[in-house]
Amino acid sequence: MNPRHEPLVVKRVTRRLIPFAFLCYVVAYIDRVNIGFAGTALQRDLGLSDAAYGVGAGLFFLGYCLFEIPSNLILERVGARRWMARIMVLWGLVSMGTMFVTDTTTFYVARVLLGIAEAGFFPGMVLYLTYWIPAAERARTGALFMMAAPIAMIVGAPASEALLKLDGLAGLRGWQWLFVVEGLPAVILGVAALWVLTDRPEQATWLSEPERAWLADTMRRERADLPGSHQGSLLRSLASGKVWLLAAIYFLNALVTYGIFLWLPRIMRESSGLDGFALSAITAVPFAAALVGMVVIGRHSDRTGERKWHVAACAFTAAAGLLVAVTFQSSLPLLVLGFTLSQLGQRSILSVFWAIPPMFLGGAAAAAGIALINSIGNLGGAVGPSVMGWLREDTSSYSAGLLVLAGVLVLEAMLVISLRLPGRVNRAPVSLPAGGPIPTYQLPPSKPSSADR
């Protein structure tokens, strides 16, 4: 294949896979954090205290983390197409079933079950994209995929507020309509995944034969060139100090992410006195800014080949934003500015961060390592909302909680700086001679194994 056409292959793969992955992640995030919008009505109807609400919001991650590693190992074996379909259909049904909660206990159970149902989606998508996207392009394409989180907050805010206004329709509370309507798209997308996703480049009939061959060989060579022995060792990846350090960093990041996400609508409502569309609009501002930052910073990281200092700088920026929000709570413009800086920094961390594990993990080790980082890291999602809830009850203010989150971001930045990583990513794509047969590439067997179906 002509080397000039190789970037076009990556673009074609990106256009095929990233929009669908993005849309699925938008729905996942809305279903995960929509209790942030339903919280006030839910607390009123179920008699939940601030602390109980915070604990329930975070319990999602208890079930989520327990099944991350098994889920990714199964995906590696049976393929993403069927496994992602199973995950999305199940979590959509569980999310819709949250309409039946009646008290604190059933609320807690629903959140744990939702975590179990969704377990494996995000690390599975991260792993899946490493089968298709060359290393030098991963921060940029990762940013396009992970833009779903801020988009979910932008879209989810007005949608959730509108659904809450259906209170009383057909005898249902507004928050019940919210869970039913926002859970249904996951079921639909899960069924669609069976047609949209392709497990491996070798099976991509939507690429020409030379394009399939080039992409499959490129990804095979990248896996073979991974430094160290972690590439093929599942146990060694789970025992790797570097993997556990990344898990600790992600734990701190998730602690802050969900400590803010699941309380931000209430902070904005109480600070501004706004409601409805006006509240949705100001809540969306920080996430709109984050969209720009994610793409710009992801591209810059890919262009320079540098990862850890990009992550550290973003964490420091997010911490500074929270300090601004705490200092100027009485000024709505400055409060919004503070949260904007916070989200600009924090959301931009993720696309660069998730380009780091594949720098030293491959194969089953990558499946287990990525899942371990995500599962342990997401336990922070259980801690963050709880800490905010407890400190809110004890101090009758959000300031203490936000200051704790700012300190966590500083610690995260320091841990990232301590990482020792392989050399910078080489932007030059793996090129094969133009024309003629493609060397070293073997066509897949006519009867693929179950792992490749």
GUFI-295170 format. One line per field, with one value per residue (C-alpha): residue number from 1; residue in three letters; x, y, z. Coordinates in nm, 3 decimals. Layout:
residues N
seq: NUM;... $
type: ALA;... $
X: X;... $
Y: Y;... $
Z: Z;... $
END
This chain:
residues 453
seq: 1;2;3;4;5;6;7;8;9;10;11;12;13;14;15;16;17;18;19;20;21;22;23;24;25;26;27;28;29;30;31;32;33;34;35;36;37;38;39;40;41;42;43;44;45;46;47;48;49;50;51;52;53;54;55;56;57;58;59;60;61;62;63;64;65;66;67;68;69;70;71;72;73;74;75;76;77;78;79;80;81;82;83;84;85;86;87;88;89;90;91;92;93;94;95;96;97;98;99;100;101;102;103;104;105;106;107;108;109;110;111;112;113;114;115;116;117;118;119;120;121;122;123;124;125;126;127;128;129;130;131;132;133;134;135;136;137;138;139;140;141;142;143;144;145;146;147;148;149;150;151;152;153;154;155;156;157;158;159;160;161;162;163;164;165;166;167;168;169;170;171;172;173;174;175;176;177;178;179;180;181;182;183;184;185;186;187;188;189;190;191;192;193;194;195;196;197;198;199;200;201;202;203;204;205;206;207;208;209;210;211;212;213;214;215;216;217;218;219;220;221;222;223;224;225;226;227;228;229;230;231;232;233;234;235;236;237;238;239;240;241;242;243;244;245;246;247;248;249;250;251;252;253;254;255;256;257;258;259;260;261;262;263;264;265;266;267;268;269;270;271;272;273;274;275;276;277;278;279;280;281;282;283;284;285;286;287;288;289;290;291;292;293;294;295;296;297;298;299;300;301;302;303;304;305;306;307;308;309;310;311;312;313;314;315;316;317;318;319;320;321;322;323;324;325;326;327;328;329;330;331;332;333;334;335;336;337;338;339;340;341;342;343;344;345;346;347;348;349;350;351;352;353;354;355;356;357;358;359;360;361;362;363;364;365;366;367;368;369;370;371;372;373;374;375;376;377;378;379;380;381;382;383;384;385;386;387;388;389;390;391;392;393;394;395;396;397;398;399;400;401;402;403;404;405;406;407;408;409;410;411;412;413;414;415;416;417;418;419;420;421;422;423;424;425;426;427;428;429;430;431;432;433;434;435;436;437;438;439;440;441;442;443;444;445;446;447;448;449;450;451;452;453 $
type: MET;ASN;PRO;ARG;HIS;GLU;PRO;LEU;VAL;VAL;LYS;ARG;VAL;THR;ARG;ARG;LEU;ILE;PRO;PHE;ALA;PHE;LEU;CYS;TYR;VAL;VAL;ALA;TYR;ILE;ASP;ARG;VAL;ASN;ILE;GLY;PHE;ALA;GLY;THR;ALA;LEU;GLN;ARG;ASP;LEU;GLY;LEU;SER;ASP;ALA;ALA;TYR;GLY;VAL;GLY;ALA;GLY;LEU;PHE;PHE;LEU;GLY;TYR;CYS;LEU;PHE;GLU;ILE;PRO;SER;ASN;LEU;ILE;LEU;GLU;ARG;VAL;GLY;ALA;ARG;ARG;TRP;MET;ALA;ARG;ILE;MET;VAL;LEU;TRP;GLY;LEU;VAL;SER;MET;GLY;THR;MET;PHE;VAL;THR;ASP;THR;THR;THR;PHE;TYR;VAL;ALA;ARG;VAL;LEU;LEU;GLY;ILE;ALA;GLU;ALA;GLY;PHE;PHE;PRO;GLY;MET;VAL;LEU;TYR;LEU;THR;TYR;TRP;ILE;PRO;ALA;ALA;GLU;ARG;ALA;ARG;THR;GLY;ALA;LEU;PHE;MET;MET;ALA;ALA;PRO;ILE;ALA;MET;ILE;VAL;GLY;ALA;PRO;ALA;SER;GLU;ALA;LEU;LEU;LYS;LEU;ASP;GLY;LEU;ALA;GLY;LEU;ARG;GLY;TRP;GLN;TRP;LEU;PHE;VAL;VAL;GLU;GLY;LEU;PRO;ALA;VAL;ILE;LEU;GLY;VAL;ALA;ALA;LEU;TRP;VAL;LEU;THR;ASP;ARG;PRO;GLU;GLN;ALA;THR;TRP;LEU;SER;GLU;PRO;GLU;ARG;ALA;TRP;LEU;ALA;ASP;THR;MET;ARG;ARG;GLU;ARG;ALA;ASP;LEU;PRO;GLY;SER;HIS;GLN;GLY;SER;LEU;LEU;ARG;SER;LEU;ALA;SER;GLY;LYS;VAL;TRP;LEU;LEU;ALA;ALA;ILE;TYR;PHE;LEU;ASN;ALA;LEU;VAL;THR;TYR;GLY;ILE;PHE;LEU;TRP;LEU;PRO;ARG;ILE;MET;ARG;GLU;SER;SER;GLY;LEU;ASP;GLY;PHE;ALA;LEU;SER;ALA;ILE;THR;ALA;VAL;PRO;PHE;ALA;ALA;ALA;LEU;VAL;GLY;MET;VAL;VAL;ILE;GLY;ARG;HIS;SER;ASP;ARG;THR;GLY;GLU;ARG;LYS;TRP;HIS;VAL;ALA;ALA;CYS;ALA;PHE;THR;ALA;ALA;ALA;GLY;LEU;LEU;VAL;ALA;VAL;THR;PHE;GLN;SER;SER;LEU;PRO;LEU;LEU;VAL;LEU;GLY;PHE;THR;LEU;SER;GLN;LEU;GLY;GLN;ARG;SER;ILE;LEU;SER;VAL;PHE;TRP;ALA;ILE;PRO;PRO;MET;PHE;LEU;GLY;GLY;ALA;ALA;ALA;ALA;ALA;GLY;ILE;ALA;LEU;ILE;ASN;SER;ILE;GLY;ASN;LEU;GLY;GLY;ALA;VAL;GLY;PRO;SER;VAL;MET;GLY;TRP;LEU;ARG;GLU;ASP;THR;SER;SER;TYR;SER;ALA;GLY;LEU;LEU;VAL;LEU;ALA;GLY;VAL;LEU;VAL;LEU;GLU;ALA;MET;LEU;VAL;ILE;SER;LEU;ARG;LEU;PRO;GLY;ARG;VAL;ASN;ARG;ALA;PRO;VAL;SER;LEU;PRO;ALA;GLY;GLY;PRO;ILE;PRO;THR;TYR;GLN;LEU;PRO;PRO;SER;LYS;PRO;SER;SER;ALA;ASP;ARG $
X: 0.000;0.125;0.259;0.081;-0.249;-0.172;-0.308;-0.627;-0.669;-0.644;-0.897;-1.133;-1.106;-1.162;-1.472;-1.612;-1.552;-1.510;-1.858;-2.033;-1.801;-1.854;-2.234;-2.232;-2.011;-2.242;-2.531;-2.319;-2.222;-2.575;-2.700;-2.416;-2.455;-2.821;-2.894;-2.704;-3.001;-3.264;-3.099;-3.318;-3.647;-3.508;-3.397;-3.736;-3.939;-3.712;-3.620;-3.245;-3.002;-2.712;-2.473;-2.700;-2.735;-2.357;-2.300;-2.563;-2.419;-2.078;-2.196;-2.217;-1.842;-1.849;-2.018;-1.835;-1.483;-1.549;-1.621;-1.383;-1.096;-1.310;-1.507;-1.197;-1.047;-1.372;-1.375;-1.019;-1.132;-1.477;-1.446;-1.588;-1.891;-2.091;-1.951;-2.020;-2.373;-2.431;-2.297;-2.505;-2.835;-2.798;-2.700;-2.984;-3.236;-3.093;-3.088;-3.455;-3.529;-3.406;-3.755;-3.874;-3.656;-3.862;-3.619;-3.251;-3.188;-3.339;-3.157;-2.827;-2.904;-2.997;-2.670;-2.461;-2.647;-2.597;-2.223;-2.215;-2.410;-2.188;-1.860;-1.617;-1.763;-1.504;-1.187;-1.326;-1.355;-1.006;-0.868;-1.072;-0.935;-0.578;-0.656;-0.729;-0.549;-0.168;0.008;0.102;-0.266;-0.415;-0.429;-0.612;-0.858;-0.892;-0.993;-1.260;-1.399;-1.371;-1.533;-1.847;-1.824;-1.854;-2.104;-2.311;-2.323;-2.411;-2.686;-2.790;-2.858;-3.142;-3.273;-3.290;-3.450;-3.715;-3.789;-3.822;-4.102;-4.308;-4.378;-4.726;-4.764;-4.912;-4.881;-4.500;-4.262;-4.036;-3.728;-3.892;-3.944;-3.579;-3.450;-3.684;-3.619;-3.243;-3.190;-3.363;-3.093;-2.837;-3.057;-3.098;-2.724;-2.642;-2.842;-2.684;-2.333;-2.381;-2.383;-2.155;-1.852;-1.588;-1.369;-1.029;-0.875;-0.841;-1.220;-1.290;-1.472;-1.528;-1.152;-0.985;-0.763;-0.435;-0.572;-0.668;-0.328;-0.138;-0.340;-0.322;0.054;0.106;-0.079;0.102;0.441;0.352;0.255;0.578;0.786;0.648;0.938;0.988;0.827;0.484;0.350;0.261;0.238;-0.099;0.030;0.327;0.104;-0.111;0.202;0.360;0.432;0.380;0.029;-0.062;0.081;-0.136;-0.432;-0.360;-0.339;-0.667;-0.825;-0.743;-0.874;-1.202;-1.244;-1.240;-1.441;-1.741;-1.707;-1.779;-2.009;-2.263;-2.283;-2.223;-2.591;-2.683;-2.389;-2.489;-2.856;-2.790;-2.527;-2.720;-3.081;-3.149;-3.353;-3.464;-3.300;-3.097;-2.942;-2.869;-2.700;-2.456;-2.386;-2.293;-2.035;-1.745;-1.800;-1.818;-1.476;-1.348;-1.434;-1.193;-0.920;-0.942;-0.887;-0.615;-0.418;-0.461;-0.327;-0.037;0.055;0.047;0.250;0.523;0.505;0.505;0.250;0.316;0.389;0.069;-0.125;0.048;-0.009;-0.379;-0.412;-0.252;-0.486;-0.789;-0.674;-0.633;-0.985;-1.134;-0.948;-1.103;-1.449;-1.405;-1.268;-1.539;-1.855;-2.057;-1.979;-2.159;-1.932;-1.618;-1.771;-1.845;-1.491;-1.345;-1.538;-1.452;-1.079;-1.135;-1.310;-1.076;-0.784;-0.940;-1.123;-0.811;-0.619;-0.803;-0.722;-0.350;-0.357;-0.513;-0.241;0.013;-0.076;-0.040;0.316;0.424;0.135;0.006;-0.214;-0.382;-0.159;-0.314;-0.665;-0.596;-0.380;-0.622;-0.912;-0.718;-0.629;-0.990;-1.148;-0.919;-0.918;-1.294;-1.322;-1.244;-1.587;-1.735;-1.522;-1.560;-1.940;-1.938;-1.668;-1.859;-2.180;-2.023;-1.842;-2.156;-2.352;-2.079;-2.003;-2.325;-2.097;-1.933;-1.603;-1.437;-1.517;-1.389;-1.065;-1.012;-1.063;-0.810;-0.554;-0.623;-0.547;-0.212;-0.124;-0.229;0.004;0.297;0.241;0.226;0.555;0.713;0.629;0.915;0.794;0.946;1.073;0.843;0.600;0.734;0.488;0.612;0.367;0.491;0.536;0.552;0.702;0.471;0.328;0.394;0.316;0.307;0.588;0.545;0.165;-0.026;-0.388;-0.620;-0.734;-1.050;-1.222;-1.151;-1.126;-1.388;-1.156;-1.169;-1.536 $
Y: 0.000;0.348;0.507;0.831;0.650;0.523;0.833;0.790;0.441;0.577;0.848;0.590;0.377;0.684;0.786;0.433;0.353;0.673;0.827;0.510;0.465;0.833;0.804;0.493;0.671;0.974;0.747;0.562;0.886;1.021;0.699;0.711;1.071;1.153;1.114;1.442;1.607;1.386;1.418;1.686;1.518;1.174;1.280;1.433;1.132;0.865;1.055;1.049;1.261;1.437;1.170;0.883;1.039;1.076;0.714;0.586;0.796;0.643;0.282;0.253;0.200;-0.087;-0.320;-0.155;-0.228;-0.591;-0.699;-0.482;-0.728;-1.035;-0.830;-0.714;-1.063;-1.198;-0.918;-1.009;-1.368;-1.339;-1.002;-0.656;-0.683;-0.931;-0.834;-0.463;-0.543;-0.747;-0.474;-0.195;-0.384;-0.496;-0.157;0.011;-0.225;-0.178;0.201;0.194;-0.029;0.245;0.393;0.129;0.237;0.319;0.383;0.408;0.032;-0.013;0.301;0.152;-0.182;-0.014;0.177;-0.135;-0.329;-0.048;-0.060;-0.437;-0.404;-0.129;-0.288;-0.330;-0.074;0.203;-0.010;-0.238;0.052;0.176;-0.173;-0.213;0.108;-0.015;-0.289;-0.025;0.305;0.336;0.461;0.801;0.887;0.764;1.083;1.269;0.989;0.919;1.283;1.247;0.943;1.089;1.417;1.215;1.291;1.671;1.632;1.411;1.689;1.950;1.736;1.562;1.883;2.024;1.676;1.579;1.907;1.860;1.504;1.610;1.843;1.538;1.485;1.336;1.224;0.869;0.860;0.866;1.103;1.319;1.128;0.800;0.936;1.045;0.695;0.527;0.763;0.799;0.425;0.320;0.446;0.207;-0.090;0.038;0.104;-0.238;-0.405;-0.174;-0.272;-0.616;-0.451;-0.150;-0.296;-0.518;-0.722;-0.696;-0.516;-0.849;-0.870;-0.513;-0.569;-0.191;-0.153;-0.267;-0.573;-0.371;-0.137;-0.430;-0.587;-0.266;-0.189;-0.544;-0.557;-0.212;-0.305;-0.641;-0.469;-0.216;-0.494;-0.681;-0.368;-0.300;-0.271;-0.522;-0.853;-0.726;-0.770;-1.137;-1.185;-1.141;-1.204;-0.973;-0.694;-0.729;-0.725;-0.429;-0.131;0.098;-0.040;0.010;0.363;0.445;0.294;0.523;0.826;0.734;0.676;1.034;1.166;0.972;1.090;1.450;1.383;1.233;1.450;1.739;1.575;1.441;1.763;2.036;2.082;2.134;2.369;2.578;2.576;2.688;2.946;3.104;3.057;2.951;2.655;2.491;2.600;2.881;2.635;2.391;2.668;2.775;2.413;2.341;2.623;2.439;2.129;2.322;2.470;2.122;1.998;2.244;2.171;1.795;1.813;2.080;1.917;1.567;1.684;1.863;1.552;1.341;1.599;1.619;1.253;1.360;1.227;1.269;1.645;1.709;1.515;1.692;2.039;1.962;1.844;2.164;2.371;2.184;2.241;2.613;2.625;2.472;2.726;3.005;2.849;2.831;3.183;3.351;3.151;3.468;3.585;3.370;3.466;3.386;3.067;2.954;3.058;2.846;2.536;2.604;2.599;2.289;2.097;2.228;2.078;1.766;1.642;1.700;1.462;1.153;1.121;1.166;0.944;0.651;0.672;0.576;0.210;0.081;0.224;-0.079;-0.328;-0.548;-0.852;-1.013;-0.798;-0.485;-0.624;-0.697;-0.391;-0.139;-0.303;-0.302;0.066;0.154;-0.067;0.039;0.395;0.418;0.335;0.703;0.758;0.600;0.812;1.155;1.199;1.054;1.297;1.589;1.470;1.423;1.758;1.929;1.794;1.880;2.232;2.335;2.448;2.308;2.489;2.220;1.949;2.151;2.232;1.861;1.790;2.060;1.899;1.560;1.706;1.840;1.496;1.342;1.576;1.487;1.113;1.158;1.347;1.051;0.809;0.659;0.592;0.464;0.722;0.960;0.813;0.814;0.993;0.828;0.554;0.207;0.210;-0.081;-0.071;0.076;-0.174;-0.545;-0.802;-0.697;-0.871;-1.067;-1.037;-1.363;-1.377;-1.492;-1.855;-1.917;-2.036;-1.776;-1.875;-1.771;-1.493;-1.331;-1.364 $
Z: 0.000;-0.082;0.243;0.153;0.199;0.550;0.734;0.534;0.678;1.033;0.946;0.800;1.114;1.330;1.137;1.159;1.527;1.729;1.669;1.784;2.083;2.167;2.152;2.373;2.628;2.632;2.723;2.981;3.150;3.154;3.314;3.565;3.682;3.619;3.989;4.022;3.854;4.018;4.360;4.517;4.422;4.500;4.848;4.915;4.802;4.952;5.269;5.197;5.396;5.219;5.352;5.240;4.896;4.866;4.971;4.726;4.443;4.505;4.550;4.173;4.177;4.424;4.177;3.889;4.016;4.113;3.755;3.551;3.513;3.437;3.185;2.995;2.989;2.843;2.583;2.483;2.434;2.271;2.095;2.155;1.929;2.134;2.472;2.435;2.318;2.633;2.861;2.709;2.698;3.060;3.200;3.011;3.165;3.515;3.474;3.371;3.671;3.907;3.873;4.122;4.420;4.728;5.014;5.110;5.085;4.739;4.623;4.738;4.570;4.242;4.234;4.301;4.031;3.781;3.850;3.796;3.472;3.328;3.447;3.161;2.921;2.953;2.991;2.722;2.480;2.572;2.507;2.187;2.040;2.098;1.844;1.581;1.654;1.623;1.937;1.793;1.738;2.068;2.274;1.996;1.920;2.290;2.337;2.069;2.251;2.603;2.503;2.575;2.948;2.921;2.635;2.865;3.122;2.857;2.703;3.023;3.214;3.000;2.915;3.281;3.382;3.111;3.222;3.584;3.473;3.371;3.741;3.780;3.417;3.408;3.784;3.779;3.952;3.737;3.850;3.745;3.394;3.395;3.464;3.214;2.923;2.977;3.021;2.698;2.453;2.606;2.514;2.157;2.115;2.259;1.984;1.723;1.842;1.687;1.342;1.392;1.574;1.414;1.646;1.470;1.170;0.986;0.975;0.858;0.529;0.517;0.448;0.126;0.145;0.133;0.402;0.627;0.576;0.653;0.966;1.102;1.045;1.197;1.515;1.535;1.507;1.775;2.015;1.938;2.001;2.351;2.600;2.878;2.951;3.052;2.703;2.741;3.116;3.283;3.634;3.593;3.471;3.784;4.000;3.820;4.046;3.747;3.688;4.054;4.054;3.752;3.939;4.236;4.006;3.842;4.185;4.282;3.951;3.978;4.338;4.216;3.898;4.073;4.381;4.143;3.885;4.131;4.331;4.072;3.969;4.334;4.399;4.099;4.196;4.553;4.459;4.172;4.277;3.919;3.798;3.475;3.149;3.311;3.556;3.272;3.074;3.346;3.441;3.079;3.051;3.224;3.014;2.688;2.765;2.854;2.503;2.347;2.600;2.552;2.177;2.186;2.467;2.320;1.984;2.147;2.344;2.026;1.834;2.101;2.203;2.570;2.820;3.192;3.203;3.009;3.272;3.562;3.415;3.367;3.728;3.861;3.641;3.776;4.136;4.071;3.930;4.244;4.457;4.249;4.293;4.672;4.701;4.492;4.570;4.617;4.261;4.005;3.708;3.905;4.043;3.688;3.585;3.866;3.765;3.401;3.479;3.689;3.412;3.142;3.332;3.470;3.162;2.951;3.177;3.063;2.693;2.762;3.072;2.885;2.619;2.890;2.978;2.618;2.621;2.825;2.819;2.539;2.477;2.779;3.001;2.848;2.899;3.266;3.332;3.180;3.365;3.694;3.659;3.579;3.848;4.133;4.007;3.991;4.359;4.389;4.238;4.551;4.783;4.621;4.644;4.998;5.116;4.967;5.137;5.481;5.473;5.347;5.645;5.896;5.773;5.590;5.308;4.997;5.060;5.274;5.022;4.727;4.913;4.980;4.610;4.517;4.748;4.589;4.244;4.364;4.501;4.170;3.981;4.206;4.156;3.779;3.784;3.968;3.682;3.485;3.133;2.807;2.560;2.376;2.129;1.774;1.552;1.236;1.140;1.063;0.686;0.448;0.098;-0.163;-0.405;-0.425;-0.159;0.204;0.394;0.719;0.716;0.734;0.631;0.909;0.897;0.703;1.020;1.291;1.652;1.902;2.019;1.677;1.596 $
END
